[in-house]
Amino acid sequence: MSPANRSGVGKLPVESTSFVGRRRLLAEVKAAFANTRLLTLVGPGGVGKTRLALRAAADLRRTVHDGAWFIDLAGLEDPHLVPKAVITSLGLADKSGQWPTSLLVTHLASREALLVLDNCEHLLDAVAVLADVVLKEAAGVRLLATSRQPLGISGERVLQVPPLTLPGEGSGSAESEAVALFLARSADAGIQLEETDATRQLVSDLCRHLDGMPLALELAAVRLRTIGLKELIDRLSDRFALLTGGSRAALPRQQTLMATIDWNHDLLSGQEAAVLRRLAVFPSDFGLEAAEAVAGTTIDQSSVLELLSSLIEKSFVARMPAAAIARYRLHETMREYALLKLRDASEQATTMKAFVRFYSAMCKVGEEAAQSVNVVEWLKRMDVEADNVRAALAHCLNGPDHAVGMSMVGSLLWYWTARATSFLERREADDSALARALYARGFMAMTQGDSTTAQPLLIESEEKARALHDGPLLAQILAVSAGVRVMSGDLESARSQLLEAKVLASALDDVAADAMLALTEAFIALGDTDLQAVGRVYSEWAGRARDRGDIQTLSYLISMYGFSLLQNGQPETARPLFGEALAIERRLENRDMILYMLDGLACEAAMSGRPQRAARLLGAAENLQAETGIRLMQHMEPLIKQARETISASLGPTALESEMQAGKRMVWDDAIAYALEEKKPSRVAGAPTKTGTMPLSKRELEIAELLSEGLSNKEIASRVFLSERTVETHVSNILDKLGVNSRVEISSWVGRELTPT
């Protein structure tokens, strides 16, 4: 290798298409060689490891005296031929009779070169041995390897190659690497896409569906010669048949998406392949315990951790960013591939059964935790697992496990009872599960002030509980039904139902039923403006709830006692009660009760002579009420009416409206901080973003950030428990407030204004 002209030394393939994105990663690759002589680029097939290695080598070859050399190992099957393949790629003629490794080391010992060892995964041991020898015997040689997994030798530095960045991960779709690559390859294919917001949105959606995987994007771009962009997205459910026809000059395994993954999958052991295909039933990220339960149906569960670790190392499964409890996920393309393998293995039914069984058991544990000191931890866990629970419920809804799904709905009373609606359209579950699901849905309707929906659900639930002779459930149903009658103004019927429930409960030893009865008794007394009765229940039960760690029951008791004190003109005594209840509900993220506490503190402030504060809290409460659609309980109406009249008389109508608007512009967290009089600035209409003031409400901010993650209106609605129509309204308002015309521009605004620097 002549040193005369360094730019001409070495042998790297010439780039036939433009290199897109990867600026940060490319810089990291080049910088890594300041501290290591062996860098391995690791990632799944089709992620662009080879292209990144070639670009880095082209940039680095001027820094090595004897140039950069590319050794493609993809077509090599015999591991014994690895040294020979390297020698051949270096242009050496083996005429000495030496062993290939000895000849290679002799040649490299006095040289300074960069060797790119491409596609090492199927020859891992042989490449590792050769690399180790070269590192020890040729001090001037650097090695850049690409592989699905590390070589695993001393001195190796590993760099994970992720998919290309997606819209919303940077400052907007215009700076998305995936979008840039797709547009570039579309242009290469002779396709000119329209410069419209609709087209930009479709391109962004396509890039997300394909996980930002370069090979998939390039194959998709070629498909545009035949079908339109919208048709391409609609047909991605069969992406492996659709994404074919890449460059004829490429290796066969790079001409279709299926062949690329097949190449990697064929290198897995039987147990690794089994775990991979079973993990495909998870629609979202999952934890180790779930993986062991679902993947270990015919494998020793104690082995799943080791197999999962191997799949992560081999780039089939991704570990989520570092956290105290590890979470894992499959990219969508890999998940669809694994689902095909699951069907081919005829394991779909048994794996889904294990999946449903695991989440059903989780819901039962959650039901017990809901009225204990563990409630906050449980709610956070359910937040993380929500998508998987939805999938389990969806499977049960349309399959033979309907009764299991109904039982899950009943267990989720304190968390997700609104999900019960779809299940209640079918009645083939056993009566016990159906009774609990009806009760759960009725309870949720009651807490949202919807007595019209709640009453028939509770009546049907009551009938089934009586037929089943389920005393504890019947006592709770009667208690909630009594509360619904209070909402309708029928206090006499409410007292009658409560009395029957008490008689039932007296023969039971059921703390949950007793707690529900206590809450109902306090609610009836509140409807009757009987401060003494509410106070008696509070005195008897608040301590018991604290001792049990049942902060949900405690919060309800505290709030009812606080409202009773307001009814009787004692705002100063009520104030700390509302503060304690609001602090609890903030931990639980219970919007229903947060709304009531904001209203309660607003009424307290009005009665205590703090009209400006009262007006702002009323505004914040109105904003939250509009977002949640909650109908206020009857006992609230006279208190709020009186508060408005008091504030208006003090401030005047104009100032009242101005202060309420300021409250409406508070984001959720800051409204709570303001209500609790914490020393924290409220982010209201003058609150700063990076370049100006905050124009969006808390809910609008939440939806804008979800939009920037690429979620559809339907996905957002499911995530934040709103109707799709309500989300559409919020999106329209966001567009108006930001003065933009598309979802892409909303994503750009989020990235520009809200991303921390």
Buried (B, 14 or more C-beta within 10 A) or exposed (E): BEEEEBEEBBBBEEEEEEBBBBEEBBEEBBEBBEEBBBBBBBBBBBBBBBBBBBBBBBBBBEEBEBBBBBBBBBEBEEBEBBBBBBBBBBEBEBEEEEEBBEBBBBBBEEBBBBBBBBBBBBBBEBBBBBBBBBBEBBEBBBBBBBBBBBBEBEEBEBBBBBBBBBBBBBBBBEBBBBBBBBBBBBEBEEBEBEEEBEEBBBBBBBBBBBBBBBBBBBBBBBBBEEEEBEEBBEBBEEBBEBBBEBEEEEBEBBBBBBBBBBBBBEBBEEBBBBBBBBBBBBBBBBBBEBBBBBBBBEBEEEBBEEBBEBBBBBBBBBBEEEEEEBBBBBBBBBBBBBBBBBEEBEBBEBBBBBBBBBBBEBBBEBBEBBBBEBBBEBBEBBEBBBBBBBBBBBBBBEBEBBBBBBBBBBBBBBBBBBBBBEBBEEEEBEBBBBBBBBBBBBBBBBBBBBBEBBBEBBBBBBBBBBEBEBBBBBBBBBBBBBBBBBBBEBBEBBBBBBEBBBEBBEEBEBBBBBBBBBBBBBBBBBBBBBBEBBBBBBEEBBEBBBEBBBBBBBBBBBBBBBBBBBBBEBBEBBBEBBBBBBBBBBBBEBBBBBBBBBBBBBBBBBBBEBBBBBBBBBBBBBBBBEBBEBBBBBBBEEBBEBBBEBBBEBBEEEBBBBBBBBBBBBBBEBBBBBBBEEEEEBBBEEBEBEEEEBBBBBBBBBBBBBBBBBBBBEBBBBBBEBEBEBBBEBBEBBBEBBEBEBBBBBBBBBBBBBEEE
